[in-house]
Structure formats: structure tokens, C-alpha cells
Amino acid sequence: MLDTNIVSDLLRNPQGRVAVKLRQHGSSTSCLSMITATELRFGAVKRRSPQLALRVDTLLTKIAALPFDAPCDAAYGRLRAGLEAAGTPIGPLDLLIAAHALELQITEVRREAAYGVNPTRASHRLALRPARSHS
């Protein structure tokens, strides 16, 4: 399951390192959470970018966006409680995506720097350096 930072990098750099890794593994083995799909749609609307909206549309025809259904909500509760008890909470949308991957028992592909903690044991770290700030 690709998180939002990974997919955003893919959209910004269609020939970049993320794209190369995805081609090696095949897009049929990749998916993303519907939470990520909503974040991508928001980004395109916020930027008022028809080109970005088209790239998001195209991407979502190639990589499945899995629904966030029960019992993912229970996984969210357990994961959030555990992270807060450990003093390592993460952002709410990142937490939803991590819980989604955890419940489905699939690997979450993300940039380590996006979290600063490892929210799931099902996480896999791509051999990528943290993204530079684009602000």
C-alpha cells in the first residue's frame, strides 16, 4: 500500500526513483488506501490544477484504491492507542493509512521521514532518501 508521500513523489517525478521501484515490482502488486486517493484529489483541487487532476485520475485507473471498511476502524483504535501510549503519535491521515495496511496485512510503502516512527510492523521502507522540502 503506497502512502500519500510516495504517490505524490510519483506524480511529481514520473521517471524518478519511486517510478523505477514500482516498475520493478509491477503496478499490479501495488495499491493505495482510499484515504490517499482523497488526499490526492484535495491536492489537485487546492492547487486549481487541471493537469494534476488529470494525472491523479490516470494514476487511479492504474493503481487500485482500496476502501477503508470495518474492521479497519478497530485497527485504527488499537494502533492510535499504542502509539499515544508510547509517546509517538502520528498525523491523523497517516494513522488511518497505517491502520488500513495493518488490518489488511499488506506492506505499507512510505518515506520513513514522514513519520519519524514505525507505526506498523507491516511497514516496508523503500530504499529512498527522505524528500527534500519543496516549499
C-alpha positions in Angstrom: 0.0 0.0 0.0 1.6 3.3 -1.2 1.2 6.2 1.2 0.5 9.7 0.1 4.1 10.9 0.2 5.1 8.1 -2.1 2.3 8.7 -4.6 2.9 12.4 -4.5 6.5 11.8 -5.4 5.4 9.5 -8.2 3.1 12.3 -9.6 5.8 14.9 -9.4 8.6 12.7 -10.8 7.1 10.1 -13.1 10.6 8.9 -14.1 12.0 9.2 -10.6 13.2 6.6 -8.1 9.7 5.7 -6.9 8.5 5.1 -10.5 11.6 2.9 -11.1 10.8 0.9 -8.0 7.2 0.5 -9.0 8.1 -0.7 -12.4 10.4 -3.3 -10.8 7.6 -4.6 -8.6 4.8 -4.1 -11.1 1.8 -1.9 -10.6 -0.5 -4.9 -10.2 1.2 -5.6 -6.8 0.6 -2.0 -5.7 -2.4 -0.4 -4.2 -3.3 2.6 -2.1 -5.8 3.5 0.5 -8.9 5.4 -0.4 -7.6 7.9 2.3 -4.6 8.5 0.0 -7.0 8.9 -3.0 -8.9 11.6 -1.1 -5.7 13.4 -0.2 -4.6 13.4 -3.9 -7.9 14.8 -5.1 -7.8 17.5 -2.4 -4.3 18.5 -3.5 -5.4 18.9 -7.1 -8.4 21.0 -6.2 -6.4 23.1 -3.8 -3.8 23.8 -6.4 -6.5 24.5 -9.0 -4.5 22.4 -11.4 -6.4 20.6 -14.1 -3.1 18.9 -15.2 -2.6 17.5 -11.7 -6.2 16.4 -11.5 -5.7 14.5 -14.8 -2.5 12.9 -13.5 -4.4 11.8 -10.4 -7.3 10.4 -12.5 -4.8 8.5 -14.7 -2.9 7.1 -11.7 -6.1 5.9 -10.0 -7.0 3.9 -13.1 -3.7 2.1 -12.8 -3.3 1.6 -9.1 -6.3 0.3 -7.1 -7.6 2.5 -4.2 -8.8 0.0 -1.6 -11.9 1.0 0.5 -11.4 1.8 4.2 -14.0 -0.5 5.8 -14.6 -2.3 9.1 -12.6 -3.8 10.8 -10.0 -1.1 9.8 -11.6 1.1 12.4 -10.7 -1.3 15.1 -7.1 -1.5 13.8 -7.0 2.3 13.9 -8.2 2.4 17.6 -5.5 -0.2 18.6 -2.7 1.5 16.6 -3.6 5.0 17.8 -3.8 3.9 21.5 -0.5 2.1 21.2 1.3 5.0 19.5 0.0 7.5 22.0 0.9 5.3 25.0 4.4 5.0 23.5 4.6 8.8 23.1 4.9 8.6 19.3 1.6 9.7 17.8 1.5 10.5 14.1 -0.8 12.6 12.0 -4.5 11.5 11.7 -4.5 10.7 8.0 -1.1 8.9 8.2 -2.6 6.9 11.1 -5.6 5.9 9.0 -3.4 4.7 6.2 -1.2 2.8 8.5 -4.2 1.2 10.2 -5.6 0.3 6.8 -2.4 -1.5 5.7 -2.1 -3.2 9.1 -5.6 -4.6 9.1 -5.3 -5.8 5.5 -1.9 -7.3 6.4 -0.2 -5.7 3.5 3.0 -3.8 3.3 2.8 0.0 3.6 5.4 1.7 1.5 6.3 5.1 2.8 9.1 7.5 3.4 10.5 7.0 6.9 11.0 10.7 7.4 7.2 11.3 7.0 6.6 9.6 10.4 9.7 9.6 12.4 8.4 6.4 13.9 7.5 3.0 12.6 3.7 2.9 13.0 3.2 -0.7 11.8 5.2 -3.8 11.9 3.8 -4.4 8.3 5.7 -1.4 7.0 8.4 -1.6 4.4 10.9 1.1 3.7 11.8 1.8 0.2 15.5 2.4 -0.4 14.9 6.1 -0.9 16.3 9.2 0.8 13.8 11.5 2.6 12.3 14.0 0.3 13.7 17.5 0.2 11.3 20.2 1.2 9.6 21.8 -1.8 8.3 24.8 0.0 
